[in-house]
Amino acid sequence: MGKSGSLACVGLGMTLGAHLGPRARTTIEQADVVFVAVSDPLVELWVREMNPDVRSLQPYYQAGKPRTETYRQMVAAMLAEVRLGRQVCGAFYGHPGVFALAPHKAIEMARAEGFPAHMEPGVSAEDCLYADLGIDPGRYGCQHYEASQVMFYRRRLDTSAYLVLWQAGIAGDRSFGRFATPAPYRQLLADLLAKDYPLDHPCTIYEAATLPIRSPRREVIALGRLAEAKLTAQSTLVLPPASRLVPDADMLARLDALEAGLSAATHATTTEGE
């Protein structure tokens, strides 16, 4: 009887050769077949050095083709090999679970069919963003949204926290088939953000470095100039807080009362024990 098939989706990290973890590397090296979803041919060549059977998922992307169909085909390609009893690895840019529908769906389907399937994390664009922009998400808080999602749905933005908008270069695309949207779409996004932020509020256009010889993109513009900015599908918008944190006087008073009660109870217990 042949060996049972399995699926592992791993993260390659953002920077070529610098972010791959040992568990992910071992998974790639020991797999029967490796599917890679990377747009940079250098990254694909690097993965090919670790395994003789590497197959690119990039050809499934085509201009005008809905990304939902592309992801369905990617999942089908990986699951077909799993069903043949092969140890399959899907290798994806950054973290395989961040802005990557195909790995989640493939793992879900493999498990539903009784095959072992798991995900190995990788260094994501978010991890790089915190390091490259010097942001501590615990200082003011950090809210993350896909740019189009903010446009399609009513979201409550907290201007006292950082705002991070992913995939800003395709903001407003409802076809799920574009690789970029033109300036009028970005103007609509700017108009929406201007309800909560002043037009002169700084926006950082961020793109993580994918090669060791390159530097990350960190371009600061005013919100009012967003429509004229050059953005790609890899561009992320980062807006710093526009307002101060407002203390919650009621909650602070309740905490004071709670701490006073606990202190009194502790003192009484200590006194009784003397």
C-alpha positions in Angstrom: 0.0 0.0 0.0 1.3 3.4 -0.9 1.9 6.1 1.7 -0.9 8.3 2.7 -1.0 11.8 1.1 -0.5 14.9 3.2 -0.4 18.7 2.8 1.7 21.3 4.4 1.5 25.0 3.5 4.6 26.9 4.5 5.7 30.5 4.5 8.9 31.6 2.6 9.0 34.9 4.4 9.3 38.2 2.5 13.0 38.6 1.8 14.7 36.0 -0.3 16.7 33.5 1.7 16.5 35.5 4.9 13.2 34.6 6.5 12.8 30.9 5.9 12.4 28.9 9.1 14.1 25.5 9.7 10.8 23.6 9.9 9.5 25.2 6.6 12.8 24.4 4.9 12.7 20.8 6.0 9.1 20.5 4.8 10.1 21.8 1.4 13.2 19.5 1.2 11.3 16.3 2.2 8.1 16.9 0.1 7.4 14.7 -3.0 6.2 17.8 -4.8 6.3 21.5 -4.0 3.9 24.1 -5.4 5.1 27.7 -5.2 3.1 30.8 -5.4 5.6 33.6 -5.9 5.8 36.3 -8.5 9.6 36.7 -8.5 11.4 34.1 -10.6 14.5 34.4 -8.4 12.5 33.1 -5.5 11.2 30.2 -7.5 14.7 29.3 -8.6 15.8 29.4 -4.9 13.0 26.9 -4.0 14.1 24.6 -6.8 17.5 24.3 -5.2 15.7 22.6 -2.2 13.5 20.1 -4.1 13.7 18.6 -7.6 9.9 18.7 -8.2 8.8 22.3 -7.9 5.7 23.5 -9.8 4.7 27.1 -10.1 1.1 28.2 -9.3 1.7 31.7 -10.9 0.3 30.7 -14.4 -3.1 30.5 -12.8 -3.1 34.3 -12.5 -4.3 36.1 -15.6 -5.4 39.6 -16.3 -9.2 39.9 -16.2 -9.6 36.4 -14.6 -11.3 36.4 -11.2 -8.9 35.6 -8.4 -11.6 33.4 -6.9 -11.2 31.1 -9.9 -7.4 31.3 -9.7 -7.5 30.2 -6.0 -9.9 27.4 -6.8 -7.5 26.0 -9.5 -4.5 26.3 -7.1 -6.4 24.3 -4.5 -7.4 21.7 -7.0 -3.8 21.3 -8.2 -2.4 20.7 -4.7 -5.3 18.4 -3.6 -4.9 16.3 -6.8 -1.4 15.3 -5.7 -2.4 14.7 -2.1 -5.1 12.3 -3.3 -2.5 10.4 -5.2 -0.8 9.7 -1.9 2.0 12.2 -2.2 3.5 14.4 0.5 2.6 17.9 -0.9 4.1 21.2 0.1 2.6 24.6 -0.9 5.2 27.4 -0.5 3.8 30.9 -0.3 5.3 34.4 0.0 5.4 35.7 3.6 3.0 33.9 5.9 0.9 31.3 4.1 -2.2 32.3 6.2 -2.0 36.0 5.7 -3.9 37.4 2.6 -3.7 33.9 1.1 -7.0 32.2 0.5 -5.7 29.1 -1.3 -3.6 27.7 1.6 -6.5 28.0 4.1 -9.0 26.4 1.6 -6.6 23.6 0.6 -5.9 22.7 4.3 -9.6 22.7 5.1 -10.4 20.4 2.2 -7.5 18.1 2.8 -8.6 17.6 6.5 -12.2 17.1 5.4 -11.1 14.3 3.2 -9.1 12.7 6.1 -5.6 13.7 5.0 -3.1 15.2 7.5 -2.7 18.9 6.7 -1.0 21.8 8.6 0.4 25.3 8.2 3.9 26.5 9.0 4.1 30.2 9.7 6.5 32.6 8.0 7.7 36.1 8.4 4.9 38.2 7.0 4.7 41.7 5.5 3.1 42.8 8.8 6.2 41.6 10.7 8.4 43.5 8.3 6.2 46.6 8.6 6.6 46.8 12.3 10.4 46.6 12.0 10.9 48.9 9.0 8.5 51.6 10.2 9.4 51.4 13.9 5.9 50.7 15.0 5.0 49.0 18.3 1.3 47.9 17.9 1.0 47.7 21.6 1.6 51.4 22.2 -1.6 52.9 20.6 -3.2 49.8 19.2 -3.2 48.8 15.5 -6.2 48.2 13.2 -5.7 46.2 10.0 -8.1 46.1 7.1 -8.0 45.1 3.5 -8.4 48.5 1.6 -11.3 47.4 -0.5 -13.1 46.0 2.6 -13.1 49.4 4.2 -14.7 50.8 1.0 -17.3 48.0 0.6 -18.5 47.9 4.2 -19.2 50.3 7.0 -16.3 50.1 9.4 -15.7 52.2 12.5 -12.2 53.5 12.4 -10.4 54.4 15.6 -8.3 57.4 14.9 -6.4 57.1 18.2 -4.7 53.9 16.8 -2.6 53.1 13.8 -4.6 52.3 10.7 -3.0 49.8 8.2 -4.7 49.3 4.9 -3.5 46.3 2.9 -3.6 45.9 -0.9 -4.2 49.6 -1.4 -3.1 49.3 -5.1 -6.3 47.3 -6.0 -8.6 49.3 -3.6 -12.2 49.3 -4.8 -11.8 46.4 -7.3 -15.1 44.4 -7.3 -14.2 42.2 -10.2 -11.4 40.4 -8.3 -9.6 40.3 -11.6 -7.5 43.4 -11.7 -3.9 43.8 -10.7 -4.3 47.5 -10.1 -7.1 50.1 -9.9 -6.7 53.6 -11.4 -6.5 57.0 -9.6 -10.3 57.6 -9.3 -10.6 54.5 -7.1 -7.9 55.8 -4.8 -9.7 59.2 -4.7 -12.8 57.4 -3.4 -10.7 55.8 -0.7 -9.1 59.2 0.2 -12.6 60.7 0.3 -13.7 58.0 2.7 -10.7 58.4 5.0 -11.1 62.2 4.9 -14.3 61.7 7.0 -12.0 60.8 9.9 -8.6 62.2 9.0 -7.5 65.6 7.9 -6.3 65.9 4.2 -2.8 66.8 5.4 -2.6 63.7 7.6 0.6 61.7 6.7 0.2 58.4 5.0 3.1 56.0 4.6 3.2 53.9 1.4 5.0 50.7 2.5 6.3 47.8 0.6 8.6 45.2 2.2 11.9 44.3 0.6 11.8 41.0 -1.2 15.5 40.9 -2.0 18.5 41.4 0.4 19.9 44.0 -2.0 16.8 46.1 -2.0 15.4 48.5 0.6 11.8 48.6 1.7 9.6 51.4 0.3 8.7 54.0 2.9 7.2 57.0 1.1 5.2 59.5 3.1 2.5 61.6 1.4 -0.5 63.6 2.6 -3.8 61.9 2.5 -5.1 64.5 0.0 -2.5 63.3 -2.5 -3.4 59.6 -2.3 -5.0 59.6 -5.8 -1.8 60.7 -7.5 0.4 58.3 -5.7 1.9 55.2 -7.4 0.6 52.1 -5.8 0.9 48.4 -6.6 -0.8 45.3 -5.2 2.0 45.0 -2.7 1.5 48.6 -1.4 0.3 49.0 2.1 -1.0 52.3 3.5 -0.1 53.2 7.1 -1.8 56.1 8.9 -0.5 57.1 12.3 -3.0 58.1 15.1 -4.8 61.4 14.4 -6.2 61.8 17.9 -5.2 61.2 21.5 -6.3 58.3 23.6 -9.3 59.3 25.7 -9.3 57.9 29.3 -12.4 56.0 30.3 -13.2 57.8 33.6 -15.9 55.3 34.5 -13.8 52.2 34.0 -10.8 53.8 35.8 -13.1 54.6 38.8 -14.4 51.0 38.8 -10.8 49.7 38.7 -9.8 52.0 41.6 -12.8 50.6 43.7 -11.9 47.0 42.8 -8.2 47.5 43.8 -9.2 49.2 47.0 -11.5 46.3 47.9 -8.8 43.8 47.1 -6.3 45.7 49.2 -8.7 45.9 52.2 -9.5 42.2 51.9 -5.7 41.4 51.9 -5.1 43.6 54.9 -7.9 42.0 56.8 -6.6 38.5 56.1 -3.1 39.5 57.1 -4.4 41.0 60.4 -6.4 37.9 61.2 -3.3 35.7 60.8 -1.2 37.7 63.2 
